[in-house]
């Protein structure tokens, strides 16, 4: 006997579809991408003109963010696609791939910035400080606005979190560029420009590492960090009639949805559908698990092939 959310039944009978996707961020993506494309062109032009590696680094980082935002946007569309006979969960896992891609893209961009900054540290060059400060200040406003557009979804969706981190990091880079340019203007220390860039690389790497770690864990079907597997196991064992359980798995179907499978051994037999519906409600309300599948087994004598701890 299995329990699920009956989505396939609703889809096949033309009933109301219930797709677990995040709130629409279409306008946020469109606005963020448009603003950043325009700003990248302006920032790169003035970066070459002012001879600022920090400004050019910020432009390069912004360019990677445009690609990152595009990937994240496409993933939100793919995640909303209905299941098919081949992709029975739809394409919801694409949001995990997008988050992983964005994390790797951020790290590559930071590597490029670090390399350029190290080269410039060895041979500092004059910088048009006032121009750099003005352009970078504009960048702070644009990137902060774009990050704000995604702020509401950064905790509940790793894909949106990736977009948010991209833009928040850019706002930080732009702020540091302003500080570096001001420092050069006041002191004449040309090494401040690449030094601040290196400092920012370290800060952004630290924030990006969490995104990379979580997206890799999701892609490997790890138990989500917000779920305690022992607590879930204890919940099942406390259910009336359940003597033991096995083959318990909890994993992320997407950056916003969690699935579960488990075999419950109930020697006295299957109670009724209300029993399963209550489990479904409890898992959703208390553990954030939207897609449970439960198999009921009644015999203690017939050993399930999946009962061994080392069998998946």
Residue pairs with C-beta under 8 A, 6 or more apart in sequence:
1 270
1 276
1 294
1 295
1 296
2 293
2 294
2 295
3 276
3 277
3 279
3 280
3 292
3 293
3 294
4 291
4 292
4 293
5 18
5 280
5 290
5 291
5 292
7 17
7 18
7 83
8 83
8 88
9 15
10 16
10 17
10 18
11 17
11 82
11 83
17 82
19 80
19 82
19 90
20 92
20 254
20 256
20 257
20 290
21 76
21 79
21 80
21 92
21 256
22 76
22 153
22 156
22 157
22 159
22 160
22 255
22 256
23 152
23 153
24 76
25 73
25 76
25 149
25 150
25 153
25 160
25 163
26 73
26 76
27 149
28 146
28 149
28 150
29 69
29 70
29 72
29 73
29 76
29 163
30 73
31 146
31 149
32 69
32 146
32 149
32 150
32 163
32 167
33 66
33 69
33 70
33 73
35 142
35 145
35 146
36 62
36 65
36 66
36 69
36 142
36 143
36 146
36 170
37 66
39 62
39 138
39 139
39 142
40 59
40 62
40 63
40 66
42 135
42 138
43 55
43 58
43 59
43 62
43 135
43 139
44 56
44 59
44 63
46 55
46 131
46 132
46 135
47 53
47 55
47 56
47 58
47 59
47 135
48 56
49 128
49 131
50 127
50 128
50 131
50 132
50 135
51 125
51 126
51 127
51 128
52 127
52 128
52 132
52 177
52 181
52 193
53 116
53 117
53 120
53 125
53 193
53 194
53 197
54 117
54 127
54 132
54 136
54 176
54 177
54 180
54 181
54 193
54 194
54 196
54 197
55 132
55 135
55 136
55 177
56 116
57 112
57 113
57 116
57 117
57 173
57 197
58 136
58 139
58 170
58 173
58 174
58 177
60 109
60 112
60 113
61 109
61 110
61 113
61 169
61 170
61 173
62 139
62 143
62 170
64 105
64 106
64 108
64 109
64 166
65 166
65 167
65 170
67 105
68 101
68 102
68 105
68 106
68 162
68 163
68 166
69 163
69 166
69 167
71 98
71 101
71 102
71 105
72 98
72 99
72 102
72 159
72 160
72 162
72 163
74 94
74 98
75 94
75 95
75 97
75 98
75 99
75 159
76 95
76 159
78 91
78 94
78 95
79 90
79 91
79 92
79 94
79 95
79 159
79 254
79 255
79 256
80 90
81 87
81 90
81 91
82 90
83 89
83 90
84 90
89 253
92 253
92 254
92 257
93 253
93 254
94 254
95 157
95 158
95 159
95 254
95 255
95 256
96 158
96 159
96 215
96 218
96 219
96 252
96 254
96 255
97 219
98 159
98 162
99 158
99 159
99 161
99 162
99 211
99 214
99 215
99 218
99 255
100 212
100 215
100 216
100 218
100 219
102 159
102 162
102 163
102 165
102 166
102 211
102 215
103 162
103 208
103 211
103 212
103 215
104 212
106 165
106 166
106 169
106 204
106 208
106 211
107 205
107 208
107 212
110 201
110 204
110 205
110 208
113 197
113 200
113 201
114 197
114 198
114 201
116 194
116 197
117 194
117 195
117 197
117 198
117 201
118 194
118 198
119 194
120 193
120 194
120 197
121 191
121 194
121 195
121 198
124 190
124 191
124 193
124 194
125 190
126 190
127 181
127 184
127 190
127 193
129 181
129 182
129 184
129 185
130 181
130 185
132 177
132 178
132 180
132 181
133 177
133 178
133 181
133 182
133 185
136 174
136 175
136 177
136 178
136 181
137 174
137 178
139 170
139 171
139 173
139 174
139 177
140 171
140 174
140 175
140 178
143 167
143 168
143 170
143 171
143 174
144 167
144 168
144 171
146 167
146 170
147 164
147 167
147 168
147 170
147 171
150 160
150 163
150 164
150 167
151 164
153 160
153 161
153 164
154 160
154 161
154 164
154 165
155 161
156 256
157 255
157 256
158 211
158 214
158 215
158 218
158 255
159 255
160 255
161 211
161 255
162 211
162 215
165 207
165 208
165 211
168 207
169 204
169 207
169 208
172 200
172 203
172 204
173 200
173 204
176 196
176 197
176 199
176 200
177 196
179 196
180 192
180 193
180 195
180 196
180 197
181 193
183 189
183 192
183 196
184 190
184 192
184 193
214 225
217 225
218 224
218 251
218 252
218 255
221 249
221 251
221 252
222 251
222 252
223 229
223 250
223 251
224 250
224 251
224 252
224 258
224 288
226 288
227 250
227 258
227 287
227 288
227 289
229 248
229 250
231 287
232 248
232 250
232 260
232 283
232 287
232 289
233 245
233 248
235 282
235 286
235 287
236 242
236 245
236 248
236 262
236 264
237 244
237 245
239 264
239 275
239 279
240 271
241 266
241 267
241 268
241 269
241 271
242 264
242 265
242 266
243 265
243 266
243 267
243 300
244 265
245 262
245 263
245 264
245 265
246 262
246 263
246 265
246 304
246 306
246 307
246 308
246 309
247 261
247 262
247 263
247 295
247 304
247 306
247 307
247 311
248 260
248 261
248 262
248 263
249 260
249 261
249 262
249 312
250 258
250 259
250 260
250 289
251 258
251 259
252 258
252 259
253 259
253 291
257 290
257 291
258 287
258 288
258 289
258 290
258 291
259 289
259 290
259 291
259 292
259 293
260 283
260 289
260 291
260 292
260 293
261 292
261 293
261 294
261 295
262 292
262 293
262 294
262 295
263 294
263 295
263 296
263 297
263 304
263 306
263 307
264 294
264 295
264 296
264 297
265 297
265 298
265 300
266 296
266 297
266 298
267 298
267 299
267 300
268 298
269 298
270 296
270 298
276 294
279 292
279 294
280 292
283 289
283 292
284 290
297 304
305 311
306 312
